[in-house]
Amino acid sequence: MIGHEIGARGGDELTRFVRALGQHRYVASRLHLVHAFAVEAAGIVGDPALGEARAWAESVLANETIDRSSKDERLYRRATDAELVAVLGAFWMPGPQRDTAAITLAMRLAEIGVAPPDEAAVPFDEDAEEEMFPVLVDAGWELLTLRALDPERHRGAIAAFGDALAFDVAKFEEENAVPEAVTLHELPAIGTTELLMALDDDDAVRAPFVLWTTGDETYVDYVLRGILKVAKLAPPG
């Protein structure tokens, strides 16, 4: 996978970027897994987007057959784009909801013996992902294959290749790749540090936020530039 540093300066920009990832015409599917702790903490502020998700979290956390300190799959909800944005926004967007969500999450983590993140901990650190527990958000989108692009609806991406031959070559390579080629946008793994300590006292992002991608470089670059434009962020680099 290739990492793209996103020039988001604050939590509001981070949230806008994640929202834009799910709102363009090249998305084929998505898979967002959100932990019940994160849903409960975010939902306590009453965001309508989390109505069903919060009821689910309450049910899961009341289920005595589920060990909250485990990696039980029942602790995760397959979330919609709107639910994902609502969860992350509760922790990243400026406002009083951030403290409420953070306190609620910290209390749940303390119940299972997870200490608050160290002040020196760096959010969005790829090297820390292997030891991350619990993973609170694991989110990604699969984009349409090149062969699935519609000549009219997706003409911008097709035109980005420069000419029909270049597009046909890229499409041929995708179709014949082993293993099968897919185009993905994936967020970095998000745990306690990323939700509770992503921002400093001035609401600035404390470390680079990286979007991980796979797929044809021309296609990925075109779609990402469009996402950044919608999110009102300057292209990286």
N, C-alpha and C positions, 0 to 999 in steps of 0.2 A: 504494500500500500504506500501511497505517496501522501505526505503531510503538507497541508497548506496553512500557513499561519494567517489567521484572520485579524485584521487590524481593528478589533473592537476595543474601545477605550474604557467603556463602563458597562455595568450590568444591563442597562436598557438596550445598548447596542448588541450585546451578546444575545439577549432575548429576541430582539428583532431579527437577528441573523438566523437563529434556530427556527423562528416562525417562517421566514422566507424559504428555508430549505424544503418545506412541505407544500409550498403554494405555487410551484411552477408546473408547466405542462409536460415536463419530462419525467415526472415521478411515475414509476410503474407500481411500486408497493412500498410498504414500510414495516419495520418491526421495532417497536419501542417497548422495552420492558422496564417498568418502574416499580420500585420496592414499596410495600405498604407503608413503611415508616415515612417515606418521602411524600406519598399521596396524603397520608393523614396530616402531616405537618403543614403541607401547602393548602390542603382543603379546609383547615380550621378557620381560615379568613373568609370563607364563604364564596369563593369564586364559582359562579354558575357552571363553568366548564368542568368542574370537578364534582358535580352533584352525584352522579352514578359511581364515580371512582372513589369518592369518600365513603359512600355506603359500603362499597366493596372492601375498603381498607378496614373499616370498623368491624365488619363480619370476620375478616381474616384474622385480625388481631384478637378477637374474642374467641377464636377457635382453639380450644385447649389441646387439640391433636397436632397443632403446628408449633414446632419449636422456633421461636422468634430469633434465636441465636444461631440458627442453622442456615443452610443454603437451599432450604425447601423451595421448590418451584412454585408452590402455592402462595408464597410471599410476594410474588411478582404479578403485575397486571400487564396485559398487552394493551398499551395505551394508544389513543388516537393522537394525531398531531396537536389538536387543541388541548388535550390533557397534558401532553408533554410540555407544551409552552407554558401552561398554567402552573405546573409544578416548578419548572426552572425559574419562571418569572417571580414566583413567591419568594424565592431566595435571592434573586439577582436584581430585580427591579427596585428602585428607590421607594421608600415608604415604610410606614409602621408595620406592615405585614411581614417585613423581612425579619424583624426581631421576634415576632410571634412565632413564625415558622421555625426559626432557628432554635428557639427555646424548646419548642415541642419536640423537634427532632433530637436535640441533645438529651432530653429526658428519656426518650425511647432508647437511644443508644446506650445510655448509662445503665438502663435496665438489663441489657445483655452484656455488660462489661466492656463496652467499647469506649475508650477515653476520648475526650475532645481532641481534635487535631493539634499538634504542636504548632506554636506560633511561627516556627521556622519552616513548616511544611509548605511545599510549593504545589499549588493546584495545577491540574492538567499535566502532570509529570508522567510521561510514558513509562519510565522506569519503575514507577511505584504501582502500576496497574496490577502486576502479578500478585502483590501482597494486599491489595485493596479489599477490605471487608467492613461492612457489606458494600457490594456494588449497588448503588441506589438508582442509577439510571444507565441503561445501555440502549442506545438509540441509533437507528440508521435507516436509510432510504435506498431502494434499488431503482435505478433509472431504466427507462426503456432501452432496449437494444437498438443498435443502429438500423437493423433490418426492420424494426417496428416503427421507425419514424415515418410520419406522414409527410409527403412532399409539400403540402400546403400548411398544415398546422405546425410543422416543425421545420419550416424552410430556413429559419435563422441558423440552426445548428448545422443543417446540410450545407448551407452557403459558407459556413466557417471553414470548410475544407478547401475552399478555393475553386475547385472545379469538380465535375461529375466523376472523373477518373479517380481522383484522390479519395472521394467519398466511397466509391465502389471498392477500391483497394482496402480501405479501412473496414468496410462491411465484410469483405471476403475474409480478412484476417480474423475478425471477431467470430464469424461463423465457423471457422476451421480451427479455432484455438482449442488446445487440450491442456488442462481441463477447460470446460466451457467458460468463456469470457463473460463477466458481468461488470456492470458499471455501478459503483456503490458510493454513497456519501455516508460516512460514519462519524458520530461525535466521539470525542475521547471518553473513556470510561469515567463516570461521575460518581464519586463517593462522598464521604463526610467532608473532606477538605474542599472539594469543589463546590459543595453547597453552602458550607459555613464560612469558608475563608477565600472565596474566589476574588473578593474585592478588598481593597485597603480602606483606611479611614476616610479617604477622599473619594470613595466609590470608583476608583480606578481598578481595572483588572490587574491582578498581581503577577500574572505570568501569561505568556502567549497561549492563545486558544487555537488548537490545531484541528482542522477538519481533515479526516483521512479519506482518501479516494482510491478507487481502482477504475480502470477503463481507458479507452483511447484518449490520449492527452488533448487532442484538439476538441473533442466532444466535452471532456471534463472541464477544460478551460472556458469554453463558451458558456456552458450552463452555470459555472461558478461565477463568472463575471455578471451574468444576469441576476443571480441571487444577491450578490453584493450590491448591485444597483438598486434592487428592490428594498434591501435592508438599509440603504443610504450609507453604505460603507465604501471607502476607497478600495480599489483592487489591490491585492497584496503585491508587494515589490514595487 
